[in-house]
Amino acid sequence: MPEPDQEGARFAAQQPQATPGFFLKGCHQLDWGMKNRMARVFNPESGRTVMLAIDHGYFQGPTTGLERIDLSIVPLLPQCDALFCTRGILRSVIPAASQKPMVLRASGGPSILKELSDEQIAMDMEDAVRLNAAGVGIQVFIGGEFETRSIHNMTRLVDAGLRVGMPVMGVTAVGKDMVRDAKYFRLACRIIAELGAQYVKTYFVEDGFETITASCPVPIVMAGGKKLPELEALTMAYNAVQQGASGVDMGRNIFQSDAPKAMIAAVNEVIHRNLKPAQALELFNDLKSKG
């Protein structure tokens, strides 16, 4: 078996990858139906997305802020570009009259009481089509105990998605003992893209995030992660898109905010109009004061 090469260093982060004929990198050779679904999730004008992630209950139950999705999340739908949720929540709570694109959580199995990397594919692609989904998302545990299985889960889902024109978002899952640095995320994101996912969800890191986005040949959306003070969350989102991310898939930093509607409005301005974090915080405080 050959010895692994050293990781490269020529990322050319200041030179964007060409996207001939389509606005999202790495997607110009996809089928029409898949491009159309991607263009529903990502705004064709800005090339970015504000996805609202509310899939947390699939492994940890009624998370703070998601106890009553009908009360806390449905009112936010007009201000997101897409919703990342489970098919159970979609069928039971989300109004069928909504025109927002839905990206469905497609993996699951263990709860927070067990080893999280021991996941399986948890929905059939036919059901995603039946639900008129714009995409599906699946965890990939690079370096986890069940790494190989999670990768094969994703590749099977990618194959199923290619048959029906359904994009797959690979999500980099970080275990408790893994180092969250640029080197790890370069590895994880590149593997996910190389094995066929149409876009990747990953975490922001302060040092070297531009090398993660530059070395990943498909769009990256930034995971919001744990709840932060509003200015920190807005700064993280701003830095992510300035360093090559194609938007965010943010959950707790929106629905756990004291003013979720004001926060998602501020995030939208940061992502789609490059509003500086300090100005976005002013907008947040102004909207919050108005109730």
PyMOL commands that set and color helices and strands:
alter all, ss='L'
color gray80, all
select helices_A, chain A and resi 32-41+57-60+69-72+74-79+87-92+125-130+147-164+182-194+209-215+230-242+252-255+260-273+277-289
alter helices_A, ss='H'
color red, helices_A
select strands_A, chain A and resi 49-53+82-85+102-105+107-108+120-121+135-140+168-172+199-203+220-223+247-250
alter strands_A, ss='S'
color yellow, strands_A
deselect
rebuild
show_as cartoon
